Amino acid sequence: MGIKIIYFPFKGRAEPVRLALTIAGIDFEDTRVTGEEFAKMKADGVLPFGQFPIIEVDGKPLAQSVAQLIYAGRLAGLIPSDTWEEAKVMEFQMGIEDIVTAMIPALMEKDEAKKMEMKKELADVTFPKWFGYMEKLAGDGGYAVGSKLTIADLSLYNLMSWLKDGIVGIPKDMFDHGKHTKLNKVFATVDGHEKVKAWNAAVNEPKKQTPH
Ligand SMILES: N[C@@H](CCC(=O)N[C@@H](CS)C(=O)NCC(=O)O)C(=O)O
């Protein structure tokens, strides 16, 4: 089986899939392309929703990052077999999707003054509210759900890492004020995973890039 992940040259929505496959030791082609190459693929009609990320499994395309993560997560054993636990993982996962969806407009805004205003709203209102929900929902043993690593941990880790790495206009210490103990524990679980440490050292550290 050949898996190829095609995305922009940053973590973004592709990183949890990259991490799931890395943790499982499943080989994949990590293809990172420019905006021009993306535009060409979009114009050529090879992206089912006209969006990245896209993965190809034996040449067959799969869009939508959550569908991709479910696919990779199953291969990697990062989705519980118990139906209720699986639903709880997806509950957490979709909460993360809601936060990402809420933050994208500010990152894409071109007008600098408006962009900073939108980021202030994120920092002051949106993030405290949503990460407050996630903190309540998370388990206290270092996992979002249950007592084993799941795709929800990888997605939370990815989102928190964007914010901890630093996005202009959003305090990078937002998780350091004692309000997100459980979320920080999940972050530490993933960050301390041997395969994730090796991946970060090889791939992310040399070219730290964060959304703007
Ligand atoms: N629900 C989709 C959202 C994908 C999405 O918004 N992708 C962005 C990049 S992260 C994109 O392709 N933007 C360019 C465009 O829509 O033209 C997913 O999770 O895959």
The ligand as an SDF file (V2000), in Angstrom:
LIG
                    3D

 20 19  0  0  0  0  0  0  0  0999 V2000
  -12.9720   20.5780    5.8240 N   0  0  0  0  0  0  0  0  0  0  0  0
  -11.7580   20.6160    5.0460 C   0  0  0  0  0  0  0  0  0  0  0  0
  -11.2300   22.0280    5.0400 C   0  0  0  0  0  0  0  0  0  0  0  0
  -10.0220   22.1110    4.1320 C   0  0  0  0  0  0  0  0  0  0  0  0
   -9.4770   23.5060    3.9850 C   0  0  0  0  0  0  0  0  0  0  0  0
  -10.0650   24.5090    4.4320 O   0  0  0  0  0  0  0  0  0  0  0  0
   -8.3180   23.5670    3.3490 N   0  0  0  0  0  0  0  0  0  0  0  0
   -7.6370   24.8100    3.0980 C   0  0  0  0  0  0  0  0  0  0  0  0
   -6.1890   24.6890    3.5350 C   0  0  0  0  0  0  0  0  0  0  0  0
   -6.0140   24.2170    5.2180 S   0  0  0  0  0  0  0  0  0  0  0  0
   -7.6190   25.0900    1.6180 C   0  0  0  0  0  0  0  0  0  0  0  0
   -7.4640   24.1900    0.8140 O   0  0  0  0  0  0  0  0  0  0  0  0
   -7.7500   26.3720    1.2830 N   0  0  0  0  0  0  0  0  0  0  0  0
   -7.6280   26.8390   -0.0570 C   0  0  0  0  0  0  0  0  0  0  0  0
   -8.9150   26.9320   -0.7970 C   0  0  0  0  0  0  0  0  0  0  0  0
   -9.9800   26.5880   -0.2280 O   0  0  0  0  0  0  0  0  0  0  0  0
   -8.8590   27.3800   -1.9460 O   0  0  0  0  0  0  0  0  0  0  0  0
  -10.7330   19.6470    5.6370 C   0  0  0  0  0  0  0  0  0  0  0  0
  -10.7200   19.4520    6.8490 O   0  0  0  0  0  0  0  0  0  0  0  0
   -9.9590   19.0660    4.8600 O   0  0  0  0  0  0  0  0  0  0  0  0
  1  2  1  0
  2  3  1  0
  2 18  1  0
  3  4  1  0
  4  5  1  0
  5  6  2  0
  5  7  1  0
  7  8  1  0
  8  9  1  0
  8 11  1  0
  9 10  1  0
 11 12  2  0
 11 13  1  0
 13 14  1  0
 14 15  1  0
 15 16  2  0
 15 17  1  0
 18 19  2  0
 18 20  1  0
M  END
$$$$
